[in-house]
Amino acid sequence: MSDSILVEGRYRSFHYNNPGNSKRSSLMFVMHGSGGNGKDMMISTIKLEEKSKDEKLLLVYPSGYQRIGMNAAKLQLQQLILRI
């Protein structure tokens, strides 16, 4: 699944899995390296995806925006956590 959040006038996209019907899930952000994106990272971590169903993990794969710095990315992750 995918969604976006408006942060400082820009829509930031992210992908996430569905951990099942559990109301209590753990949240894990899966970060990609420079030049990557959330969708490709989600595809490359298929074993983690499979395990997430048993462990009731909500996995979130944020995509970068124009190669922004890590400080801005950390702020945007905090805002995303508050939304979830």
C-alpha positions in Angstrom: 0.0 0.0 0.0 1.1 3.6 -0.4 0.2 7.0 0.9 1.7 10.5 1.3 1.9 13.2 3.8 2.2 17.0 3.3 5.4 18.2 4.9 6.6 21.8 4.6 4.6 22.3 1.4 5.7 19.0 -0.3 4.0 15.7 -0.5 6.2 12.9 0.8 5.3 9.4 -0.3 5.8 6.2 1.6 4.9 2.6 1.2 3.7 0.3 4.0 2.6 -3.3 4.6 -0.6 -4.6 6.1 0.3 -6.6 9.3 -3.1 -8.2 9.5 -6.1 -7.5 11.7 -4.1 -7.0 14.9 -4.9 -3.8 16.7 -1.5 -4.0 18.4 1.4 -3.8 16.0 5.0 -2.7 16.3 6.1 0.1 13.9 9.4 -0.2 12.0 10.8 2.3 9.5 12.9 0.7 6.7 15.3 3.2 5.2 16.9 3.0 1.8 20.3 4.4 0.8 21.1 7.3 -1.4 19.4 7.2 -4.8 16.9 4.5 -3.6 13.2 4.8 -2.9 10.6 3.2 -0.6 9.0 1.1 -3.2 12.2 -0.6 -4.4 13.3 -1.1 -0.7 10.0 -2.8 0.0 10.6 -5.2 -2.9 14.2 -5.9 -1.9 13.2 -6.9 1.7 10.7 -9.6 0.8 11.9 -11.8 3.7 11.3 -9.1 6.2 7.8 -8.6 4.7 7.1 -12.3 5.2 8.3 -12.3 8.8 6.3 -9.1 9.5 3.0 -10.9 9.3 4.0 -13.4 12.0 5.5 -10.7 14.2 2.7 -8.2 13.6 5.1 -5.5 12.3 3.8 -2.4 10.5 6.7 -1.7 8.1 6.9 1.8 6.6 9.2 2.5 3.6 9.6 6.3 3.2 10.8 7.7 -0.1 13.3 10.6 -0.3 12.6 14.0 -1.8 15.3 15.4 -4.1 18.1 14.0 -2.0 17.3 16.1 1.1 19.6 15.9 4.1 19.2 13.6 7.0 18.1 16.3 9.5 15.1 17.2 7.3 14.4 13.5 6.8 14.3 12.9 10.6 11.9 15.7 11.1 9.6 14.3 8.4 9.7 10.8 10.0 8.6 12.3 13.3 5.7 13.9 11.6 4.8 10.6 9.9 4.9 8.8 13.2 2.5 11.3 14.7 0.1 10.7 11.8 0.1 6.9 12.3 
